[in-house]
Every structure is written in structure tokens, then in C-alpha cells.
Amino acid sequence: MKKLTTVLSLLILLSACKRKDYVGVETFLKVETKKTLNKGDLEKLIQELDERLAQAGFTENNIRANSSHLTVKSNIESKDQAFYKSLFIPTRIGFYTTYKVTDEIIKDIDSRKIQPKDFVSYSNLQVSYFPEDVIGICSSEENLDAVKESILDSLQHVQTLKLAWDSEKWRGDNKNYLLYLLNKDENYSFNISKQTLASAKIGMNPSNGKMGVNCFFNKEGAQLIKKIMTKAFNENRKFIVLYNDRVITAASVSALNFNGKLLIEDDFTTEEATTIAKQIMLKPLSFNLEIVTQKFEDRFEKQQ
């Protein structure tokens, strides 16, 4: 009898080890677009999102669309909540060169009469600072988006122009935000995707200890990167890496010896770097999404 009890206990323990805690989650999403979405757009987005979730390992999903909103219901493992949430707001990593700041551009920006507390254009800086790459600085994070939109409005005649902020300590310990002019010509810029990558995994820069993502590009991706670097080298521009529309790398190109591997680094935690490495290998979405609400609740335990 004692042996039977021991055997039963072991079987119960083994069964418990095979069980995983699952939760139900309902996510209400807004599609970020000025376009009026038709039935075809919504059906395509639902299919893309379902394939993206399935590719990430989440196969129990129910997706419904209503106008410019989506409702997604899924059953997921409790431990995957953070990664699951990140899938609705895909990581965007882009590569660009800087755009030369001209007197005409500075004049157009100065004509906006942006408050000095929000933005100081290059022409009003006391010290020269990246004169052909940075058009000005902002000392507060509060109005960055408003400043960028105002400046873009005054530069609508420059069709290939993109603006992006970077933050760094300058003039002592004060944090300042630098506004870069970027060349968004599609021949010399692109966003990373599964179509340009062979693989991605977390890595670390041994010189500064920063975590990042090692991107191993396929032939197409490597050619695009080299093309951008060559333009930066020939025109004495910066090679720019954007992470979710923020500049995380602004490097001078001193040699053209790209070997197909690039470390995308920032102040990432190991968990963040792991999530990014997984995300950028997944199917992209046609439209950006905004999470309006997301509710988790205990649902059931599922036998594997």
C-alpha cells in the first residue's frame, strides 16, 4: 500500500510539472491611420495579426474588427504576458543617413517662432554643434512631439526629410535632446524586417557593457546597409540607427568594411533585448496599432 501511495504521488507530481498556468487576455486596439479602412483592409490586418501571433507561439486567438478598432482574445501562458503585449506594438528599427542642414531650412525653422524654452535652433546656439546634422536642441522632453510636428510643417517642401530626436548629456550633466535631419529617400533608408534579416539574437558590446541585438543580415539586407553607409561615407554624413523613431546611433563612417553583422545597442535590459530579437523576425503589420485597454484574467490550466 505504501508503494502504491508513493507511485501515485510521483504521478501527480509529474502531471503537475507538465501543466502550465494559462490566462485569458482581451486586448482592445485602435488602428493608427488617417485612412478610412475598408473591409479588405481590416481582413488583411486581421490575417497579418493572427499570423504574427501564431508565429510568436500564440495560437489560441479570436480577432474581431469594428471600424478602426480591433478586439483580440487569446489564451496565453502567464509567463508570456509581457512578450504577448509587446507584439501589438512592433519594434521599429530603421537605417538612414543625415540630411545636410541648409540656410534655407534654418530660415524656415526660425520663422516658426518656437518658444526658446522648447527649442533652440542651430542658428541661435552659442557653440557650434554638429552643424550639418543637428538643427537644434531641446532641454525638456515635454514638448518634443509638438516641436517636431511644427518644424515638419514648415519643411513640407523637402519631400525626403525626416526628423528624429536623440538625447545625450551636453554642456555638463544636463540632458538635452538633439533634433536630427534625416534623409528618408527610399533608396538610402529602410526599416529592418524578416525580409532583410537572416537571424537575430541578443548580444553585448564588450567595450561598454551595453546589451543589444546582434542582427545578421541576408544578402539583400547587407547590400542595403552598405549602400546607406557608402552614401554617408561619400557625403561626410552620419550613419543613423533609429529605434522606434528615436536616434540611438549617429556614427561617422570611416571605412566601408561591413561584414553583414550589426549590433543594435542601447540601454536595453536582457529581457528587452530578447523581446526585440524575437519581434524583428516576425511578420510585420500593415498599420500601426495602439493598445487602448488590455485585461488579463485567470482562465484555466491547460494540460500539455
Secondary structure, DSSP 8 states (H G I E B T S, - for coil): -HHHHHHHHHHHHHHHHHEEEEEEEEEEEEEE-SS---HHHHHHHHHHHHHHHHHTT---EEEEEETTEEEEEEEEEGGGHHHHHHTTS---EEEEEE----HHHHHHHHTT---TTT-EEGGG-SS--STTTEEEEES-STTHHHHHHHHHHHTTT-TTEEEEEEEEE-STT-EEEEEEEEE--TTS-EE--TTTEEEEEEEE-TTT--EEEEEEE-HHHHHHHHHHHHHHHHTT-EEEEEETTEEEEEEE-------SEEEEEEEE-HHHHHHHHHHTTS---SSEEEEEEEEEEEEEEEE-
